[in-house]
């Protein structure tokens, strides 16, 4: 069926309306959080830089986890067993 011929039933329409309202609430909450950070003296550029650095950190951490996993397979141990050898905390 073409998108124009799709007619949502009452349940689908209600679910979509609920989802739209939830997204509006999230959008408002994010706007309020941004306003709060701006009022605390942060700039948008600073926040964008921080987010960019968090993404980079997560990518590096993921690569490290992947390498630990491969090393664990090669050694026939669990990744958890490698943590003390490299002075890593389980929360890292």
N, C-alpha and C positions, 0 to 999 in steps of 0.2 A: 504493500500500500504506500501511496505517496504521502509525504508529510502533510500536505493540505487536506487529505482525506482522513487523517487521524483525528478521531474525536475521543478525548479522554473521558472515562466514566467518572462518576462522582468521587469515588475513592482516590483515583489517580489525580484528579484535579485538587482535591483536598490535600493530598500528600505534597503536590507541587507548591501549593500556596503555603503550606507549613515550612517547606524547605526554603522558599523565598523569604519568609519572615525570619527564619533562623539566619540566613545569609545577611539580611539587613541588620540583625542584632550584632552579628560578628563584625560587620563593616563599621557600625557605630562604636563598638567596643575598641576596635583598632584605631579609629579616628580619635577617640578619647585618650587612648594610650599614647598616641603620637603627640597630642596636645599636651599631655602631662610631661612627656620627655622634653618637648620644646620649652615648656615653662620652667623646667629644671636647668635650662641652659644648653641643652644639646641642640646641635644643628642637624638638618636633614642630611647634609653631606657626611657628617660624623656618623650618623646612624647607618647610612648606606655603606660607609667604609667598614663599620663594625659587622654588619651583616655579611659583607663580602669576605671579611677575614674569618668569620665563623664558617662560611661555606668552604673556604680553603682549608681550614683546620679539619673539618669533617672529612674532606676528600683525602687528606694526608693520613688521618686516623684510620679511615677505611682501607687505605693501601697497606698501612702497617698491620692491621688485623688480617688482611689477606695473606701477607707474607708470613705472619705468625702461624696462620692456619696451614699454609703449605709446608712450613718447617716442621710443624707438629706431625703432619702426615708422613713426611720423610723419616722422621725419628720414631714414628710409631707411638707417640704420646698425645695427650690432650693439649690444647692450647693453654688451658689453665696451668698445666705443669710447667710451661715455659715462662710464665710470668715472673717467678722469683729469679730465674736465671738472668733476666734482663732488667731486674729491679722495677718491675711494673706492679701496680696495685690492680686488684680485680676490678676496681671502680674506674680504672683508666680506659 
